[in-house]
């Protein structure tokens, strides 16, 4: 059974206990902790791979919405608040759901169902595929994903460096990234790499065999987060 790690952030102990009691009915959800402020929550987010965050908006020191804005990456978020008027701003932050206090068990279950649906979509996208088909020379050709070393953008074309050959296809980098899976990472405006093919790297570049590829400024934070334990 998959276990989803859950963090509750609310400065009201009663509100915390209600969510904790509801959550206890669903064994696939693992309650990591309950925090009273955003700074304690940040500590847990830095030390655990949290899947779902229940977040109050009106908290001391740092408001919930402002807290969300500080996060470069974050789990799925369900807002829990007594203030209906912040709903638009909440959904502008791409939160999953917006629960008004007092939260009923029925409404809580609906929010969990919404989260589960999003996870099923993610899991489906992450299912390992062996290959993709791309149009090349007026026909769809089969390309094995584990043979792709890197991809290089050339305006409206993409050069695909495979283990034993190189192909040029009529695609944009953005479009081709949509059909690749999570073993691929964009590290530069002009380069997407297969993470499994990396032979060496620094904070500024990666190497795949004898090819040195720079890491663009826009992509450094994401790369360093993935490899921070090594860098």
Secondary structure, DSSP 8 states (H G I E B T S, - for coil): ---EEEEEE-S-HHHHHHHHHHHTT-TTEEEEEEESSHHHHHHHHHHS--SEEEE-SS-SSS-HHHHHHH-SS--EEEEEES-GGGHHHHHHTT-SEEEESS--HHHHHHHHHHHHHHHHHHHHHHS--SEEEEEETTEEEEEEGGGEEEEEEETTEEEEEESS-EEEES--HHHHHHTS-TTEEEEETTEEEEGGG--EE-SSEEEETTEEEE--GGGHHHHHHHTTTT-
